[in-house]
Amino acid sequence: MTTDHHIPRPFEAEQVASLLNPDPLVGESAGLFLAAPRRTGKSTFLRRDLAPLLEQQGKCVLYVDLWADRSSDPAKLITACLANALKDNDSLIAKLHRNVPFTSVGALGFSVNLKSAGQWEGTIPDALLLLCEATQKDVVLIIDEAQQSLAAEAGKNAMFALKAARDAVNQSGLPNRLYLVMTGSHRDKLAALIHDQQAPFFGARVRDFPTLGSSYSTALTHRINTRLAPDAQLTAATVDAVFDDLGRRPEILTDCLRDLILEPTAGDEALRTIALRKKHQMREALLAEISTLTKLQQALLRKMATEGIQFSPYTDATRQALAGPDRKAYSKGGVQKALDVLRDRGLVWRPSFGNYVLENADLAQALRGE
């Protein structure tokens, strides 16, 4: 059994695509931000369901995964995506005109040789405006794991450049538009792109990513039942309930189904037992490191798990809550030192601006007892 068992999701793709319109009431012209935990099938959906549908609708679709190479600067991955799009549309650009008044190339610029159109240089807004004008199509730029852009200053600047590009294209008078779709596996991290006035997309909102539905678990049930004895068959309802309890993560569900084949018992009850054991093991693994931390460090993590992006570490109320009613509130310096340790240990994340959040969204669920 493979973990890439793809079940097409045309309905969910239609739902997402319907949001890419200029209507201020139902559209997401400011940018569509979709969040769901890791291993819930986001990237597969984007590449195999959403992108093909948008192309069928006549849109020019660009896709970049900022986790494709975490050692690379996110800004370079974005500009490489745009450079490839310019190459792909070389002939259309050449027909448009050969001399485009581009601005000078800076840290967020690109330079690409086009066979028939000469060398084009410019900024991110230049490239996207040119693509919209040359293709005469709506351009949809999909950035997977967009929160990774905040890991470096150039990546954050690239996000501001994309906002500028969105405004430049959509206010240019062209009949076609630029739509930005950004996904993330950590809701609080993705929210850092929109949370306050320092954020590049302040004013937008984060939506829940459409999860795999019962059609997936039903198809998987039929598939696994071909490997099981007649008296050990699974019901689709039980598999879907287990899938839901596991956070609708296909990789974890298929791990449980593999384990089922080797279990001395079988059937629905055996699958429930395996899933419960798997969930407990994952939770305990996440919490194991927490037990070695100081009281303050543990209290900080639990507070962050509860409050998410709204967590404010230095207020009097927070510092008193961290200490408990039986002792004096921690100093701001003490809280800062504890946060620094948590960042060094890879448990807490903070971009170059914005709030502290937990590095791992799964850890937040474990700390909340979910």
C-alpha positions in Angstrom: 0.0 0.0 0.0 1.4 3.4 -0.9 1.0 6.6 1.0 0.2 8.6 -2.2 -3.2 7.0 -2.8 -4.8 9.8 -4.6 -8.5 10.3 -4.5 -9.5 13.2 -6.8 -11.3 16.0 -5.0 -13.1 18.0 -7.7 -15.7 19.5 -5.3 -13.1 20.9 -2.9 -11.1 22.2 -5.8 -14.2 24.0 -7.2 -14.8 25.5 -3.7 -11.3 26.9 -3.5 -11.3 28.1 -7.1 -14.6 29.9 -6.6 -12.9 32.2 -4.1 -10.5 33.5 -6.7 -12.7 36.3 -8.0 -12.7 40.1 -7.6 -16.1 40.2 -5.9 -15.4 42.0 -2.5 -18.2 40.0 -0.8 -17.2 36.4 -1.8 -13.8 36.7 -3.4 -10.3 36.7 -1.8 -8.6 39.3 -3.9 -6.4 40.2 -1.0 -4.9 36.7 -1.0 -6.2 33.3 -0.1 -4.5 31.8 3.0 -5.3 28.1 3.8 -4.0 26.3 6.8 -4.0 22.6 7.8 -1.6 20.4 9.8 1.2 18.6 8.1 0.6 15.3 6.2 -3.1 16.1 5.5 -2.6 16.0 1.7 -2.2 19.8 1.0 0.5 19.6 -1.6 -1.1 16.7 -3.4 -4.4 18.6 -3.6 -2.7 21.8 -4.9 -0.7 20.0 -7.6 -3.2 17.4 -8.7 -6.6 18.9 -8.0 -6.5 22.7 -7.8 -3.8 23.6 -10.3 -5.3 21.5 -13.1 -8.8 22.9 -12.5 -7.5 26.5 -12.6 -5.7 25.8 -15.8 -8.8 24.3 -17.3 -10.5 27.5 -16.4 -8.0 29.4 -18.5 -5.8 30.7 -15.8 -2.0 30.9 -15.8 -0.9 28.9 -12.7 2.5 29.2 -11.0 3.4 26.9 -8.1 6.3 27.1 -5.7 6.9 24.9 -2.6 9.1 26.8 0.0 9.8 23.5 1.7 11.2 21.9 -1.6 14.6 23.1 -0.5 14.8 24.5 3.0 18.4 25.4 2.6 17.5 27.8 -0.1 16.5 31.4 0.5 12.7 31.5 0.1 13.0 34.6 -2.1 15.2 32.8 -4.5 12.7 30.0 -4.9 9.9 32.5 -5.6 12.0 34.5 -8.2 13.1 31.2 -9.8 9.5 30.3 -10.2 8.8 33.6 -11.9 11.8 33.3 -14.1 10.7 29.9 -15.4 7.2 31.4 -16.1 8.8 34.1 -18.2 10.8 31.5 -20.1 7.6 29.4 -20.7 5.8 32.5 -22.1 8.8 33.8 -24.1 6.9 33.9 -27.5 3.9 35.8 -26.0 6.2 38.3 -24.3 8.1 38.9 -27.6 4.9 39.6 -29.4 3.8 42.0 -26.7 6.9 44.3 -27.0 10.6 44.0 -26.6 11.3 47.1 -24.5 9.6 47.0 -21.2 10.5 49.9 -18.8 11.6 47.6 -15.9 13.1 49.0 -12.7 16.7 48.1 -11.8 17.5 44.7 -10.4 17.7 44.5 -6.7 17.7 41.8 -4.0 14.3 40.8 -5.2 14.9 41.1 -8.9 15.3 38.5 -11.5 17.3 38.3 -14.7 16.4 35.7 -17.4 17.4 35.3 -21.0 14.5 34.9 -23.4 15.3 33.4 -26.8 13.4 35.8 -28.9 12.7 38.7 -26.5 16.2 39.5 -25.3 17.1 39.7 -21.7 14.5 40.8 -19.2 15.4 42.2 -15.9 13.2 43.6 -13.2 11.4 43.1 -9.9 8.7 40.7 -8.7 5.9 43.1 -9.5 7.4 43.7 -13.0 7.4 40.0 -13.7 3.9 39.3 -12.6 2.5 42.4 -14.4 4.3 41.3 -17.6 2.9 37.8 -17.3 -0.7 39.1 -16.9 -0.3 41.4 -19.8 1.4 38.9 -22.1 -0.7 35.9 -21.4 -4.0 37.9 -21.2 -5.0 35.5 -18.4 -5.6 35.7 -14.7 -2.4 34.6 -13.0 -2.6 32.5 -9.9 0.6 32.2 -7.9 0.4 29.3 -5.4 3.0 29.3 -2.6 3.0 26.1 -0.6 4.3 26.4 3.1 4.3 30.2 2.7 5.2 30.7 6.4 8.7 29.6 5.5 9.2 33.0 3.8 9.5 34.5 7.2 12.6 32.5 8.0 14.8 35.0 6.2 14.7 38.8 5.7 14.7 38.4 1.9 11.8 36.0 2.1 9.8 38.5 4.1 10.7 41.2 1.6 9.5 38.9 -1.2 6.1 38.7 0.5 5.9 42.5 0.5 6.9 42.5 -3.1 4.0 40.1 -3.9 1.6 42.4 -2.1 2.9 45.2 -4.3 2.5 43.0 -7.4 -1.0 42.2 -6.4 -1.9 45.9 -6.1 0.0 46.8 -9.3 -1.7 44.2 -11.4 -5.2 44.5 -10.0 -5.2 48.3 -10.2 -3.5 48.5 -13.6 -6.8 48.5 -15.6 -5.9 45.1 -17.2 -9.0 42.9 -17.7 -7.2 40.0 -16.0 -6.0 39.8 -12.4 -3.3 38.4 -10.1 -4.4 36.0 -7.3 -2.2 34.8 -4.5 -2.9 31.4 -2.8 -0.7 30.7 0.2 -0.9 27.5 2.3 0.7 26.5 5.6 1.0 23.5 7.8 1.1 25.7 10.9 -1.9 28.1 11.3 -0.2 30.4 13.8 2.9 30.7 11.6 0.8 31.4 8.5 -1.2 34.0 10.5 2.1 35.9 11.1 1.8 37.0 7.4 -1.5 38.8 8.2 -1.7 39.3 11.9 -0.7 42.9 12.5 0.2 46.1 10.6 3.9 45.0 10.2 2.7 41.9 8.3 2.8 42.0 4.5 -0.8 40.9 4.1 -2.4 42.6 7.1 -6.2 42.5 6.8 -6.4 39.1 5.1 -7.6 36.0 7.0 -6.6 32.4 7.3 -9.2 29.8 6.3 -9.2 26.1 7.0 -7.7 24.0 4.2 -10.3 21.5 2.8 -9.4 18.1 4.3 -9.8 14.7 2.8 -13.3 13.5 3.1 -15.1 10.2 3.5 -14.6 9.4 -0.1 -10.9 8.9 0.7 -11.5 6.7 3.7 -14.1 4.7 1.8 -11.8 4.0 -1.1 -9.0 3.1 1.2 -11.4 0.7 3.1 -12.2 -1.1 -0.2 -8.5 -1.4 -1.0 -7.4 -2.8 2.4 -10.3 -5.2 2.5 -8.9 -7.1 -0.5 -5.9 -7.9 1.7 -7.9 -9.1 4.7 -9.7 -12.3 5.5 -13.5 -12.4 5.1 -14.1 -12.4 8.8 -11.6 -9.5 9.3 -13.2 -6.9 7.0 -13.3 -3.3 7.9 -16.3 -1.0 7.6 -16.0 2.4 5.9 -17.7 4.1 8.8 -15.1 2.9 11.3 -12.2 3.7 9.0 -13.5 7.2 8.6 -14.0 7.7 12.3 -10.4 6.5 13.0 -9.2 8.8 10.2 -11.0 11.8 11.8 -9.5 10.9 15.2 -6.0 10.9 13.6 -6.6 14.4 12.3 -7.5 13.2 8.8 -3.8 12.5 8.0 -3.5 9.9 5.2 0.0 8.8 6.1 -0.8 8.0 9.7 -4.0 6.2 8.7 -2.1 4.0 6.2 0.5 3.3 8.9 -2.3 2.0 11.1 -3.7 -0.1 8.3 -0.2 -1.7 7.6 0.0 -2.5 11.3 -3.4 -4.1 11.1 -2.2 -6.7 8.6 0.3 -7.9 11.2 -2.0 -7.9 14.2 -3.1 -11.2 15.8 -6.7 -9.8 15.8 -8.4 -8.0 13.0 -11.6 -6.0 12.1 -12.9 -2.7 13.3 -12.0 -3.0 17.0 -8.4 -3.9 16.2 -8.1 -0.8 14.0 -9.4 1.4 16.8 -6.9 -0.1 19.2 -4.0 0.4 16.8 -5.0 4.0 16.1 -5.4 4.8 19.8 -1.9 3.3 20.4 -0.4 5.3 17.5 -1.9 8.5 18.7 -0.7 7.9 22.3 2.8 7.1 21.0 3.0 10.3 18.9 1.7 12.4 21.8 4.2 10.9 24.3 7.1 11.4 21.9 6.2 15.1 21.6 5.9 15.6 25.3 9.1 13.6 26.2 11.4 16.6 25.7 9.0 18.9 27.5 9.5 17.0 30.8 13.2 18.1 30.9 12.3 21.8 30.8 12.1 24.2 33.8 8.7 25.1 35.3 8.7 28.5 33.6 9.6 27.0 30.2 6.8 24.4 30.4 4.3 27.1 31.5 5.3 29.2 28.5 4.7 26.4 26.1 1.3 25.6 27.6 0.3 29.2 27.5 1.3 29.5 23.8 -0.5 26.3 23.0 -3.7 27.8 24.4 -3.4 31.3 23.1 -1.7 30.8 19.7 -0.9 33.9 17.7 -2.5 36.1 20.4 0.1 35.1 23.0 1.7 38.2 24.6 4.6 37.1 26.9 5.4 40.3 28.7 2.1 41.6 30.0 1.6 41.7 33.8 -1.3 39.2 33.4 0.7 36.7 31.4 3.7 36.8 33.7 1.5 36.3 36.8 -0.4 33.5 35.1 3.0 31.8 34.3 4.0 31.9 37.9 0.7 30.8 39.4 -1.3 32.4 42.2 1.2 31.2 44.9 4.2 33.3 43.9 5.4 36.6 42.5 5.2 37.2 38.7 8.3 36.5 36.7 10.3 39.4 35.4 10.3 40.4 31.8 14.0 39.5 31.6 13.3 36.0 33.1 10.5 35.4 30.5 12.8 36.5 27.7 15.6 34.2 28.8 13.2 31.3 28.9 11.9 32.1 25.4 15.5 32.3 24.1 16.2 28.8 25.4 13.0 27.5 23.9 14.0 29.0 20.5 17.4 27.5 20.8 15.9 24.1 21.4 13.6 24.4 18.3 10.4 24.5 20.3 9.4 28.1 19.8 9.4 30.2 16.6 9.3 33.9 16.0 9.8 35.6 12.6 11.7 38.8 12.2 8.5 40.6 13.3 5.4 39.5 15.0 4.5 37.1 17.9 6.1 34.0 19.4 4.3 30.7 18.5 5.1 27.1 19.0 7.4 25.6 16.3 5.4 22.5 16.0 1.6 22.6 15.6 1.3 19.0 16.7 3.0 19.9 20.0 0.3 22.5 20.6 -2.4 19.8 20.2 -0.4 17.5 22.6 -0.1 20.2 25.2 -3.8 20.9 25.0 -4.5 17.2 25.5 -6.1 16.8 22.0 
